[in-house]
């Protein structure tokens, strides 16, 4: 498939949807390319107990407040995923799901965005890919003999029981969710 749009947004998570909202408001021709087959961004891949670290009203995307979480505590990942899916539909954002971007290059006065299904050409590209697909694991000063993991690897407390572990996180939604500190001994 080959296509053209004034703007190509890479990534259909929170940042990509917010960019789409403003592009739609500006009346610009755009497309959002997302590798995932369903809405929800990184929230689809978190652990079972993952929650926002604040009330829903503090995590809204532009134009439409996130509905209050009906249960106790802060919103769950499932609540966030539902909101993101509804947001995408509400604003009729042109998200192409299951289309993985493999490269971005200059082609004269425009960009060529190569995907696993073809090429897109655009005047501008917005990268809204987040941190989930390529987690950064920092080097430990002086080395580290234990197991180093990123929050993308966390599924529950059993993943680090009886081990010395160093956890790295790259996004604010995980700050108050386990693990509770960057380094912990279990």
Backbone bond lengths (Angstrom), bond angles and torsions (degrees), N, CA, C in turn:
res aa  C-N    CA-C-N  psi(-1)  N-CA   C-N-CA  omega(-1)  CA-C   N-CA-C  phi
1 X - - - 1.448 - - 1.517 109.19 -
2 X 1.279 117.40 132.57 1.460 122.45 174.23 1.515 107.64 -119.99
3 X 1.338 115.78 135.16 1.453 120.18 -178.91 1.509 111.33 -142.96
4 X 1.317 115.11 169.35 1.460 121.04 178.06 1.522 108.69 -140.57
5 X 1.313 115.53 143.69 1.460 122.69 176.12 1.516 106.83 -153.36
6 X 1.297 117.54 157.86 1.465 119.13 178.00 1.530 110.83 -65.18
7 X 1.354 115.31 -38.53 1.462 120.70 179.94 1.523 108.96 -132.82
8 X 1.328 116.03 135.11 1.464 121.84 171.13 1.518 106.88 -111.05
9 X 1.315 115.87 126.15 1.470 122.35 175.31 1.525 106.47 -102.66
10 X 1.317 116.26 126.51 1.467 120.82 178.58 1.517 107.73 -100.67
11 X 1.315 116.46 112.18 1.459 122.55 179.71 1.509 111.64 114.00
12 X 1.322 116.66 127.05 1.460 121.92 -177.81 1.514 113.93 -111.51
13 X 1.333 117.25 24.90 1.460 120.80 175.12 1.519 109.86 -84.47
14 X 1.333 116.38 -156.48 1.458 121.42 -175.97 1.531 112.70 -56.04
15 X 1.325 117.89 -48.94 1.467 120.61 -177.54 1.522 111.54 -66.47
16 X 1.319 117.03 -40.23 1.459 120.62 179.17 1.518 112.63 -65.46
17 X 1.327 116.48 -39.63 1.468 120.26 178.32 1.526 110.76 -68.08
18 X 1.332 116.98 -40.55 1.467 120.27 178.10 1.532 110.16 -63.33
19 X 1.338 117.20 -42.27 1.464 120.24 176.88 1.529 109.74 -61.08
20 X 1.327 116.49 -43.06 1.461 120.66 178.39 1.517 112.72 -60.22
21 X 1.315 116.59 -39.10 1.469 121.11 177.97 1.529 110.25 -58.34
22 X 1.335 116.78 -48.06 1.465 120.04 -178.01 1.521 111.95 -71.85
23 X 1.311 118.15 -34.40 1.462 120.39 175.99 1.528 110.59 -64.91
24 X 1.322 116.08 -40.65 1.481 120.39 177.64 1.528 109.44 -62.99
25 X 1.333 116.80 -45.40 1.474 120.61 179.19 1.521 112.18 -60.24
26 X 1.333 116.09 -34.47 1.467 120.75 -179.72 1.528 112.00 -79.90
27 X 1.318 116.70 -7.03 1.456 120.41 179.04 1.518 113.85 75.28
28 X 1.324 117.18 23.24 1.462 120.83 -179.02 1.524 111.39 -89.51
29 X 1.314 115.76 147.30 1.456 122.63 175.23 1.527 107.49 -77.71
30 X 1.324 117.73 123.33 1.463 120.69 -177.43 1.515 110.73 -151.31
31 X 1.322 114.24 165.32 1.451 122.25 174.08 1.524 107.15 -140.47
32 X 1.330 116.51 146.63 1.464 122.61 175.35 1.526 106.63 -110.62
33 X 1.314 116.35 121.28 1.469 121.45 178.51 1.520 108.49 -102.38
34 X 1.321 116.59 126.34 1.459 120.42 -178.32 1.521 110.08 -133.50
35 X 1.312 116.65 132.09 1.461 121.93 -178.69 1.527 112.30 -69.80
36 X 1.311 117.36 -26.22 1.460 120.18 -177.23 1.535 110.81 -78.13
37 X 1.299 115.06 150.88 1.465 120.01 -178.58 1.522 113.26 -87.05
38 X 1.321 117.22 -6.95 1.461 120.75 179.27 1.528 109.89 -142.36
39 X 1.336 117.40 157.85 1.469 120.81 -179.95 1.524 111.80 -68.84
40 X 1.329 115.92 157.04 1.465 120.09 174.19 1.511 114.47 135.75
41 X 1.312 117.74 -13.02 1.463 119.84 178.86 1.520 112.16 55.25
42 X 1.312 116.47 -145.86 1.462 122.25 -178.12 1.529 111.95 -64.43
43 X 1.318 117.04 -20.08 1.467 120.63 -179.35 1.521 112.33 -62.39
44 X 1.307 118.29 -19.64 1.463 121.53 177.62 1.521 112.27 -72.60
45 X 1.328 116.91 -18.64 1.463 120.54 -170.86 1.521 114.32 -111.22
46 X 1.301 118.47 3.96 1.458 121.33 -177.50 1.517 112.00 -75.19
47 X 1.309 115.12 175.92 1.453 121.77 178.32 1.533 109.49 -79.01
48 X 1.325 115.94 165.61 1.463 121.67 -174.20 1.523 113.84 -58.89
49 X 1.316 118.05 -34.68 1.463 120.86 -175.82 1.538 113.09 -92.14
50 X 1.328 118.40 6.10 1.462 121.48 -177.50 1.526 111.27 -62.51
51 X 1.331 115.42 131.11 1.462 122.65 178.68 1.525 109.13 -138.81
52 X 1.322 115.86 159.68 1.455 119.99 168.75 1.530 107.67 -62.72
53 X 1.314 117.48 159.71 1.461 120.25 178.33 1.523 111.55 -99.87
54 X 1.330 116.93 12.67 1.466 121.97 -178.75 1.526 108.84 -153.71
55 X 1.322 117.78 167.85 1.465 119.95 177.05 1.529 111.52 -61.06
56 X 1.319 116.25 156.82 1.467 122.30 -177.97 1.523 112.28 -53.98
57 X 1.328 117.76 -37.51 1.470 120.43 -175.50 1.529 112.91 -61.64
58 X 1.330 117.34 -19.16 1.463 120.88 179.58 1.524 112.43 -91.88
59 X 1.316 117.91 0.55 1.469 121.07 -176.41 1.522 112.60 -125.09
60 X 1.305 116.77 23.23 1.460 121.39 -178.07 1.519 111.85 -75.36
61 X 1.310 115.18 150.68 1.452 121.84 171.29 1.532 107.67 -87.81
62 X 1.340 117.98 163.47 1.468 119.70 -177.10 1.528 112.53 -60.63
63 X 1.323 114.43 139.94 1.456 120.50 173.94 1.509 116.94 91.69
64 X 1.324 118.38 -23.35 1.460 119.73 -175.34 1.525 109.92 -151.42
65 X 1.335 117.44 114.73 1.472 120.30 179.58 1.526 112.22 -63.62
66 X 1.313 115.38 143.51 1.464 119.35 173.24 1.523 107.18 -67.56
67 X 1.330 118.25 131.46 1.463 120.10 178.36 1.529 110.94 -60.04
68 X 1.330 117.05 146.93 1.472 119.48 178.05 1.531 110.42 -58.99
69 X 1.308 115.74 145.62 1.457 120.55 176.90 1.527 108.07 -74.14
70 X 1.335 118.22 128.11 1.472 120.11 -175.19 1.526 115.31 -76.61
71 X 1.317 117.28 -15.40 1.460 119.55 -177.20 1.512 112.68 -97.89
72 X 1.337 115.94 -173.37 1.466 119.91 177.94 1.540 110.50 -75.02
73 X 1.300 116.67 152.18 1.460 121.50 176.52 1.522 112.29 78.30
74 X 1.313 114.56 -164.01 1.455 121.13 -178.24 1.533 110.52 -85.81
75 X 1.341 117.23 162.25 1.466 120.66 -177.26 1.531 113.50 -58.55
76 X 1.329 114.20 142.55 1.463 121.75 177.94 1.527 109.69 -83.25
77 X 1.330 115.52 168.21 1.466 120.64 176.32 1.523 110.14 -59.28
78 X 1.315 117.40 -38.71 1.466 121.26 179.45 1.538 111.26 -60.54
79 X 1.328 116.69 -40.36 1.460 121.13 177.98 1.529 110.40 -63.92
80 X 1.334 116.74 -42.96 1.464 121.35 179.82 1.525 110.30 -65.00
81 X 1.312 117.90 -44.93 1.467 121.76 179.00 1.531 110.31 -60.11
82 X 1.324 117.22 -42.95 1.466 120.53 177.71 1.518 111.71 -60.73
83 X 1.314 116.45 -41.32 1.468 121.39 178.63 1.523 110.69 -64.65
84 X 1.326 117.52 -45.47 1.465 120.64 -179.24 1.529 111.11 -63.08
85 X 1.322 117.41 -40.47 1.469 120.81 178.11 1.533 110.25 -64.70
86 X 1.327 117.17 -43.68 1.463 121.15 179.60 1.530 111.07 -66.57
87 X 1.320 117.08 -36.22 1.465 122.17 179.18 1.527 110.27 -63.00
88 X 1.316 115.30 -46.44 1.465 121.00 179.25 1.531 110.99 -57.91
89 X 1.333 116.30 -43.90 1.471 120.87 178.88 1.526 111.55 -69.61
90 X 1.323 116.78 -43.67 1.465 121.86 -177.04 1.524 111.75 -55.34
91 X 1.330 116.39 -43.41 1.462 120.30 -177.58 1.524 112.90 -97.05
92 X 1.326 116.14 7.24 1.471 122.06 177.88 1.523 111.10 47.12
93 X 1.325 114.61 50.86 1.455 119.95 -178.62 1.529 109.90 -74.55
94 X 1.332 117.44 135.39 1.467 120.88 -177.50 1.532 112.09 -79.30
95 X 1.321 115.38 75.60 1.462 121.04 -179.02 1.524 108.60 -94.11
96 X 1.309 115.16 126.35 1.469 121.28 175.23 1.520 106.64 -101.34
97 X 1.306 115.91 108.49 1.463 122.30 -176.04 1.520 110.97 -87.55
98 X 1.318 114.31 151.26 1.459 120.29 178.57 1.522 112.61 71.98
99 X 1.322 117.24 23.69 1.468 121.66 179.02 1.526 107.91 -117.54
100 X 1.313 116.39 106.75 1.454 122.81 -175.30 1.522 111.04 -91.70
101 X 1.313 116.32 125.30 1.463 121.28 176.98 1.526 108.21 -79.19
102 X 1.325 115.64 130.54 1.463 120.76 -178.65 1.524 112.69 -109.11
103 X 1.337 117.89 -21.96 1.465 120.62 -179.74 1.523 110.10 -166.24
104 X 1.331 114.96 153.39 1.464 121.99 172.25 1.526 105.93 -129.47
105 X 1.324 116.62 130.16 1.461 120.06 -179.96 1.525 109.76 -143.49
106 X 1.322 115.17 163.78 1.462 120.95 176.65 1.517 108.44 -83.01
107 X 1.314 115.77 140.30 1.460 122.44 175.54 1.530 106.36 -135.10
108 X 1.319 115.92 83.37 1.461 120.57 -175.27 1.510 110.62 69.54
109 X 1.333 116.70 -120.93 1.466 120.86 -178.84 1.522 112.72 -96.56
110 X 1.307 116.88 14.69 1.471 120.58 178.70 1.519 109.41 -136.46
111 X 1.336 115.39 175.03 1.457 121.43 177.22 1.514 109.43 -104.15
112 X 1.321 115.06 145.76 1.458 120.73 169.90 1.520 106.77 -107.92
113 X 1.314 115.87 122.70 1.459 121.77 177.79 1.525 106.67 -107.64
114 X 1.318 116.17 108.85 1.463 121.32 -178.60 1.522 109.44 -88.02
115 X 1.317 115.82 135.43 1.462 121.13 178.06 1.520 109.16 -128.00
116 X 1.317 115.72 174.65 1.460 119.69 178.22 1.530 112.44 -72.88
117 X 1.336 117.19 -4.04 1.473 120.26 178.61 1.527 112.86 -119.07
118 X 1.328 118.61 -0.05 1.455 121.07 -179.65 1.517 111.54 148.67
119 X 1.323 116.54 -155.15 1.464 121.71 -176.66 1.518 111.36 -126.01
120 X 1.315 114.99 148.43 1.459 123.63 172.56 1.514 107.85 -120.01
121 X 1.319 116.46 146.65 1.455 121.52 177.40 1.514 107.84 -122.43
122 X 1.343 115.87 136.06 1.459 120.24 -175.11 1.522 111.01 -151.52
123 X 1.338 115.13 156.30 1.468 121.32 174.09 1.524 110.62 -76.03
124 X 1.325 116.60 -30.69 1.466 121.58 -177.38 1.524 109.86 -141.65
125 X 1.326 115.62 151.40 1.462 122.54 177.66 1.521 107.87 -129.48
126 X 1.316 116.27 133.90 1.464 122.19 173.95 1.522 106.98 -111.79
127 X 1.327 116.92 122.49 1.454 121.18 176.94 1.523 108.34 -93.68
128 X 1.313 116.50 112.55 1.463 123.16 -179.87 1.530 108.77 -126.38
129 X 1.313 115.33 46.66 1.461 120.24 -172.46 1.517 114.36 -84.28
130 X 1.324 117.93 -12.17 1.455 119.63 178.86 1.518 112.25 70.31
131 X 1.322 115.98 -160.45 1.464 121.24 -174.26 1.523 112.87 -118.73
132 X 1.292 118.46 -2.32 1.463 120.33 -171.39 1.519 113.61 -69.30
133 X 1.321 117.91 -38.21 1.465 120.59 -171.93 1.510 113.82 -77.53
134 X 1.326 117.79 -25.99 1.465 121.61 178.63 1.526 108.97 -132.22
135 X 1.315 117.23 75.16 1.467 119.54 -176.96 1.524 111.59 -64.52
136 X 1.313 114.82 142.56 1.459 121.62 179.31 1.517 109.52 -97.16
137 X 1.317 115.90 125.59 1.455 121.75 176.09 1.529 107.82 -112.11
138 X 1.333 116.97 108.40 1.466 119.29 -177.11 1.523 111.99 -70.35
139 X 1.325 114.79 152.85 1.456 119.88 174.65 1.521 108.62 -72.59
140 X 1.310 115.79 144.05 1.456 121.12 178.48 1.525 108.91 -93.50
141 X 1.341 117.97 124.29 1.470 119.81 176.71 1.531 109.45 -57.88
142 X 1.309 116.27 127.30 1.456 120.39 179.85 1.517 113.77 81.31
143 X 1.321 117.66 0.62 1.459 121.28 179.11 1.518 112.66 86.63
144 X 1.303 116.37 170.61 1.460 122.44 -179.79 1.517 108.13 -150.89
145 X 1.335 116.89 123.18 1.458 121.20 -175.80 1.523 112.97 -86.13
146 X 1.328 117.72 -14.60 1.455 120.83 -178.33 1.521 112.58 -83.18
147 X 1.287 115.17 -162.41 1.459 121.93 -179.54 1.518 108.83 -98.80
148 X 1.329 117.40 127.63 1.461 121.77 179.59 1.520 108.74 -103.65
149 X 1.337 115.44 128.26 1.461 121.50 -178.16 1.520 110.37 -132.65
150 X 1.276 116.13 155.27 1.466 122.57 172.73 1.525 106.42 -102.32
151 X 1.311 116.90 160.43 1.463 119.28 179.98 1.524 112.51 -60.69
152 X 1.333 119.16 -19.26 1.464 119.66 175.93 1.524 111.07 -63.63
153 X 1.345 117.32 -20.56 1.457 121.87 -179.62 1.529 113.15 -91.85
154 X 1.323 117.56 -10.06 1.467 121.71 -174.51 1.523 110.63 -77.12
155 X 1.311 117.75 130.38 1.460 122.59 175.09 1.519 111.25 -123.86
156 X 1.300 117.24 -19.98 1.456 122.22 179.73 1.516 109.34 169.11
157 X 1.348 117.36 174.55 1.465 120.84 -175.37 1.525 113.86 -61.98
158 X 1.336 117.77 -24.06 1.462 119.88 -179.53 1.533 112.77 -65.11
159 X 1.329 117.38 -19.40 1.459 119.66 -178.22 1.528 113.01 -71.57
160 X 1.326 118.22 -11.10 1.465 118.27 178.06 1.529 112.67 -135.39
161 X 1.298 118.59 16.43 1.463 120.78 177.81 1.531 110.53 -65.74
162 X 1.306 114.98 141.40 1.470 122.89 175.66 1.525 112.03 59.16
163 X 1.314 117.28 28.32 1.464 120.92 178.30 1.517 108.93 -138.86
164 X 1.304 115.55 157.96 1.454 120.65 170.13 1.514 106.07 -91.56
165 X 1.328 116.55 120.73 1.458 120.62 -175.26 1.516 110.85 -129.87
166 X 1.313 115.83 149.72 1.469 123.45 173.68 1.506 106.10 -121.26
167 X 1.327 115.91 121.15 1.459 120.98 -178.83 1.512 109.99 -105.21
168 X 1.304 116.92 135.44 1.458 122.89 176.42 1.513 108.42 -116.26
169 X 1.325 115.95 139.47 1.465 120.75 177.90 1.518 108.57 -129.93
170 X 1.334 116.36 149.31 1.459 119.52 -176.76 1.522 113.02 -124.18
171 X 1.310 118.52 3.02 1.461 119.49 -176.82 1.515 109.86 -139.60
172 X 1.307 117.08 145.89 1.452 120.86 -177.95 1.521 114.58 -63.04
173 X 1.339 121.73 -28.89 1.461 118.40 -177.95 1.516 114.98 -60.02
174 X 1.322 118.91 -16.00 1.462 119.53 -177.44 1.518 113.52 -100.88
175 X 1.311 119.10 -0.56 1.462 120.54 -173.29 1.522 114.09 -58.73
176 X 1.319 118.88 -39.63 1.458 119.30 -176.81 1.514 112.15 -100.86
177 X 1.310 117.13 3.81 1.451 121.01 176.59 1.515 108.38 -96.47
178 X 1.350 117.61 156.54 1.461 118.39 179.64 1.523 110.07 -57.01
179 X 1.289 120.01 143.85 1.453 126.42 -7.08 1.526 111.52 -71.69
180 X 1.334 115.44 151.50 1.463 119.72 -172.40 1.511 114.04 -87.91
181 X 1.299 118.64 -10.15 1.470 120.52 177.11 1.507 108.74 -143.70
182 X 1.352 117.54 159.82 1.456 118.68 -177.51 1.517 113.67 -62.22
183 X 1.307 118.08 -28.82 1.463 120.33 177.95 1.518 108.13 -133.23
184 X 1.296 116.47 131.88 1.452 118.63 177.37 1.502 109.47 -146.91
185 X 1.296 115.84 147.76 1.444 122.20 178.79 1.522 106.61 -103.67
186 X 1.326 116.05 127.77 1.466 119.80 178.42 1.495 111.31 -123.75
